[in-house]
């Protein structure tokens, strides 16, 4: 085998090994990227996956807007897609909600579909403007059971522009300590740990995490009964703002970038060392 062919073969080996990195396969349970026609009202739209009905709204106002929210990481590290949903009138009090197949362990310790497991929920949110400073107004994201008494809530109040985590109906709030900046897109990620035991579930909230899991959450609910999650609410309560990229998965959105296995790195390094040795031997033979 000639040195030229040997080097070429090793380069191909390195490229192939780097290309065959292992992808973290996440099961997407529910998603909504608002891939609808711009300017359409949200009410009645029924796209996305994992839902058991179309969007409902308590009043008019929620509308599909052209273009997705701009956020460098997007969900699972990819670019944001589709359009977005927004409420431009900061004087109205409107809730947009939708049901999905129940996810939780409310049927008894360890007997629910997710008893003893973890669920990840994430979305993009862009607060635009507020009209009052009332404690009851703001933007609110809620995931709850059919009784609307279990689950968790997150968002901000107009009288305290700080991202918070609480229980329905936005009670027992815990502050993340991170301020809300109007007209700035934020990624909210929630880790929901179903213990399988009553009042022993846990919700961890991350504000603008990167692609690697932070060491500690920005806020947490502990000794909490999540119940059987089956409804999602997007509340614009005298607060104009946009929503996008809603995702429910069994894998963390931090970890879904391509991750090479150790054996892949070892083969790649071995191939690069081989290329270096071949190049060195060719130069040495020419000088001899």
C-alpha positions in Angstrom: 0.0 0.0 0.0 1.4 3.4 -0.9 1.8 6.1 1.7 -0.7 8.3 -0.2 -3.4 5.6 -0.1 -2.6 4.8 3.6 -3.0 8.4 4.6 -6.2 8.7 2.6 -7.7 5.6 4.3 -6.9 6.9 7.8 -8.4 10.3 7.1 -11.6 8.5 5.9 -11.6 6.4 9.1 -11.4 9.5 11.3 -14.2 11.3 9.4 -16.5 8.2 9.5 -15.9 7.8 13.3 -16.6 11.4 14.0 -19.8 11.3 11.9 -21.1 8.2 13.7 -21.5 9.8 17.1 -24.3 8.6 19.2 -27.5 10.7 19.3 -29.5 10.8 22.6 -32.9 9.5 21.5 -35.6 11.4 23.4 -39.2 10.3 23.3 -41.3 13.4 22.4 -44.5 13.0 24.3 -46.1 16.4 23.5 -45.0 19.2 21.3 -46.3 22.5 19.8 -44.4 24.7 17.5 -47.4 26.7 16.3 -46.9 25.7 12.7 -50.2 27.4 11.6 -51.1 30.2 9.2 -50.0 33.6 10.5 -52.8 35.9 11.7 -55.1 32.9 12.4 -56.8 33.0 15.8 -55.5 30.3 18.1 -58.9 29.0 19.2 -59.7 25.7 17.5 -56.3 25.0 16.1 -55.2 21.4 16.5 -51.6 20.8 15.4 -48.6 19.4 17.1 -48.3 16.0 18.6 -49.5 14.3 21.8 -52.6 16.4 22.4 -56.1 15.2 22.9 -57.9 18.3 21.6 -57.5 21.7 20.0 -56.6 25.0 21.6 -59.3 26.8 23.6 -59.3 30.4 24.7 -61.3 32.3 27.3 -61.6 35.3 25.0 -60.3 36.5 21.6 -56.8 37.8 21.4 -54.4 34.9 21.1 -53.2 34.9 17.5 -50.6 33.1 15.4 -47.8 35.4 14.6 -45.3 35.1 11.7 -41.9 33.6 12.6 -40.7 31.7 15.6 -39.1 33.2 18.7 -35.4 33.9 18.2 -33.4 32.0 20.7 -29.9 30.7 19.8 -30.2 27.2 21.3 -33.8 26.4 20.4 -35.2 23.2 21.8 -32.8 20.3 21.9 -30.1 22.6 20.6 -31.7 23.0 17.2 -33.2 26.1 15.6 -36.7 27.2 16.5 -39.3 26.3 13.8 -42.8 27.2 12.7 -44.5 30.4 13.9 -45.4 31.5 17.4 -48.5 32.4 19.4 -48.9 35.9 20.8 -51.3 38.3 22.6 -50.6 41.9 21.6 -53.2 43.6 23.8 -51.9 44.1 27.4 -55.3 45.2 28.6 -57.1 41.9 28.3 -57.2 38.9 30.7 -57.0 35.7 28.6 -56.2 32.1 29.2 -55.2 29.7 26.3 -55.4 26.0 27.3 -55.3 22.6 25.8 -55.5 19.0 27.0 -53.2 16.0 26.5 -53.0 12.4 27.6 -52.5 12.2 31.3 -48.9 11.9 32.5 -48.3 11.3 36.2 -48.8 8.9 39.1 -52.1 10.0 40.7 -53.6 6.5 40.5 -51.4 5.4 43.5 -47.8 5.1 44.6 -45.8 3.8 41.8 -48.8 2.7 39.7 -49.1 5.7 37.4 -47.5 5.8 33.9 -44.6 7.9 35.2 -44.3 6.7 38.8 -40.7 6.8 39.8 -39.6 8.5 36.6 -38.7 12.0 35.3 -40.5 14.2 32.8 -39.0 17.3 31.1 -41.2 20.3 30.0 -39.8 23.3 28.2 -40.9 26.3 26.3 -39.9 29.8 25.0 -41.6 32.9 26.3 -41.2 36.5 25.4 -42.9 39.1 27.7 -43.5 42.3 25.7 -45.5 44.8 27.8 -47.7 45.1 30.9 -50.4 47.5 31.7 -50.9 47.2 35.5 -48.9 46.4 38.5 -51.6 44.2 40.1 -50.4 41.0 41.8 -53.0 39.0 39.9 -51.7 40.1 36.5 -48.7 38.8 34.4 -47.8 35.9 32.2 -48.4 32.4 33.6 -47.6 28.9 32.4 -49.4 26.1 34.1 -49.5 22.3 33.8 -52.2 20.7 35.9 -54.5 17.8 36.4 -58.2 17.7 35.4 -59.2 19.3 38.7 -56.7 22.2 38.1 -55.6 21.8 41.7 -52.4 19.7 41.2 -49.4 20.3 39.0 -47.2 23.4 38.9 -47.2 27.0 37.7 -44.5 29.4 36.6 -44.1 32.9 35.2 -44.1 36.4 36.6 -46.5 38.9 38.1 -46.7 42.5 36.9 -46.0 43.8 40.4 -42.8 41.7 40.6 -40.9 41.2 37.4 -39.1 38.1 38.5 -39.4 34.5 37.2 -41.2 32.4 39.8 -42.3 28.8 40.3 -45.4 27.8 42.3 -48.4 25.5 42.6 -51.9 26.1 41.1 -53.4 28.6 41.0 -50.0 30.3 41.3 -49.6 30.0 45.0 -46.7 29.3 47.3 -44.4 30.9 44.8 -40.6 30.5 44.9 -38.5 33.1 43.3 -35.7 32.2 40.9 -33.9 35.4 41.6 -33.8 36.1 37.9 -35.4 39.3 36.6 -37.8 39.5 33.7 -36.6 41.7 30.9 -39.4 42.9 28.6 -39.0 42.0 24.9 -36.4 39.3 25.7 -37.0 35.7 24.8 -36.4 33.3 27.7 -36.2 29.5 27.7 -37.9 27.9 30.7 -37.2 24.2 31.5 -38.8 22.1 34.1 -37.7 18.8 35.5 -40.6 16.9 37.0 -39.7 14.0 39.2 -42.6 11.6 39.9 -41.6 9.7 43.1 -44.6 7.3 43.0 -45.5 8.3 46.6 -48.1 10.8 47.7 -46.8 14.4 48.2 -43.2 13.4 47.4 -42.9 14.7 43.8 -40.5 17.4 42.9 -40.4 20.2 40.2 -37.1 21.9 39.4 -37.1 25.1 37.2 -34.2 26.3 35.1 -34.2 29.8 33.4 -32.2 30.0 30.2 -30.1 26.9 30.8 -27.4 25.9 28.2 -26.8 22.5 26.6 -25.3 21.1 29.8 -27.4 20.5 32.8 -26.8 23.1 35.5 -25.7 21.9 38.9 -28.7 23.4 40.8 -32.1 24.6 39.6 -33.1 28.2 39.9 -36.2 27.3 41.9 -37.7 24.1 43.2 -41.0 22.7 44.6 -40.5 19.7 47.0 -42.8 17.4 48.9 -45.4 18.2 46.3 -48.2 16.2 44.7 -48.0 16.7 40.9 -50.9 14.4 40.1 -51.9 13.2 36.7 -50.9 16.0 34.3 -53.4 16.5 31.5 -53.9 20.3 30.9 -51.6 23.1 29.8 -52.4 26.8 30.3 -50.8 29.9 28.7 -52.0 32.9 30.6 -51.7 36.5 29.4 -53.3 38.5 32.2 -53.0 42.1 31.2 -49.6 41.3 29.9 -48.8 41.1 26.2 -46.3 38.5 25.1 -45.5 35.5 22.9 -45.2 31.7 23.4 -43.4 29.1 21.4 -41.6 25.7 21.2 -43.6 23.8 23.9 -42.1 20.4 24.5 -42.7 17.5 26.8 -40.2 14.8 26.7 -38.6 12.0 28.8 -35.1 13.4 28.1 -33.5 16.6 29.2 -33.4 19.3 26.4 -29.8 20.1 27.6 -28.5 16.7 26.6 -29.8 16.0 23.1 -26.9 17.3 21.1 -24.7 14.7 19.4 -22.6 13.0 22.1 -19.7 10.8 21.0 -19.2 7.6 22.9 -15.7 7.0 24.5 -14.9 4.3 22.0 -15.6 6.8 19.2 -13.2 9.3 20.6 -10.6 6.6 21.1 -10.9 5.4 17.5 -10.8 8.9 16.2 -7.7 9.8 18.2 -6.0 6.6 17.1 -6.7 7.5 13.5 -5.3 11.0 13.9 -2.2 9.6 15.5 -1.8 7.2 12.6 -2.2 10.0 10.1 0.5 12.0 12.0 2.9 9.0 12.0 2.4 8.4 8.3 3.1 12.0 7.4 6.2 12.0 9.6 7.5 8.8 8.0 7.0 10.2 4.5 8.9 13.4 5.4 11.7 11.3 7.0 12.1 9.0 4.0 12.4 12.0 1.7 15.1 13.5 3.9 17.1 10.3 4.2 
